[in-house]
Amino acid sequence: MAPVAPRSGDAIFASVERVNAELFTLTYGAIVRQLLTDLEEVDEVNKQLDQMGYNIGIRLIDEFLAKSNVSKCVDFKETTDIIAKVGFKMFLGVTASVTNWDADGTCCSIVLDDNPLVDFVELPDNCQGLYYCNILSGVIRGALEMVSMKTEVTWIRDVLRGDDVFELQVKLLKQVSEEYPYKDDE
């Protein structure tokens, strides 16, 4: 007897996406575990995860801009809103909210109620200083730097540390003007 073909491609796509997300989550967990084994110091692992994320972010921005059809953002507020609502949805399958803006509009929080990176994670007692998802802060920092915004991204709240949500503080340090290696009139 021949297998019955599915009627809807959507079901297959959703199933593949779920498997890909689970595979990514488990692979990421293996990377963090290996870093903990190799580096032994939680602070060094935090730095390494941030640097890995930064390297991903500076490359991921091209894919984001190509696939999202987002027009050029006018300011830091609009840019962080696009990251939270479009970027997180595109790459992690979740949406985030942007809150806690300061009066200058240069510092805010990105809040995630759900984070697929921690689906199968429980931190042991000896890893309480670990920011398990520190790769995300690096990704945000790297992506923003590629669109001329130098930022500082730090964790404020973390569900793995007993908080109710994941919260990243994003602070704009410097808006870098775009420089071109040539002049248009030459």
Secondary structure as the mmCIF struct_conf table of DSSP 4:
data_model
#
loop_
_struct_conf.conf_type_id
_struct_conf.id
_struct_conf.beg_label_comp_id
_struct_conf.beg_label_asym_id
_struct_conf.beg_label_seq_id
_struct_conf.end_label_comp_id
_struct_conf.end_label_asym_id
_struct_conf.end_label_seq_id
HELX_LH_PP_P HELX_LH_PP_P1 ALA A 2 PRO A 6
BEND BEND1 ARG A 7 ARG A 7
HELX_RH_AL_P HELX_RH_AL_P1 GLY A 9 LEU A 39
HELX_RH_AL_P HELX_RH_AL_P2 VAL A 42 SER A 68
HELX_LH_PP_P HELX_LH_PP_P2 VAL A 70 CYS A 73
BEND BEND2 ASP A 75 ASP A 75
HELX_RH_AL_P HELX_RH_AL_P3 PHE A 76 ILE A 82
HELX_RH_PI_P HELX_RH_PI_P1 ILE A 83 GLY A 87
HELX_RH_AL_P HELX_RH_AL_P4 PHE A 88 LEU A 92
BEND BEND3 GLY A 93 GLY A 93
STRN STRN1 SER A 97 THR A 99
TURN_TY1_P TURN_TY1_P1 ALA A 103 ASP A 104
BEND BEND4 GLY A 105 THR A 106
STRN STRN2 CYS A 107 LEU A 112
BEND BEND5 ASP A 113 ASP A 113
HELX_RH_3T_P HELX_RH_3T_P1 PRO A 116 VAL A 118
TURN_TY1_P TURN_TY1_P2 ASP A 119 PHE A 120
HELX_RH_3T_P HELX_RH_3T_P2 ASP A 125 CYS A 127
TURN_TY1_P TURN_TY1_P3 GLN A 128 GLY A 129
TURN_TY1_P TURN_TY1_P4 TYR A 132 CYS A 133
HELX_RH_AL_P HELX_RH_AL_P5 ASN A 134 MET A 146
TURN_TY1_P TURN_TY1_P5 VAL A 147 SER A 148
STRN STRN3 MET A 149 ARG A 157
HELX_RH_3T_P HELX_RH_3T_P3 VAL A 159 ARG A 161
TURN_TY1_P TURN_TY1_P6 GLY A 162 GLY A 162
BEND BEND6 ASP A 164 VAL A 165
STRN STRN4 PHE A 166 GLN A 175
HELX_LH_PP_P HELX_LH_PP_P3 VAL A 176 GLU A 178
BEND BEND7 PRO A 181 TYR A 182
TURN_TY1_P TURN_TY1_P7 ASP A 184 ASP A 185
#
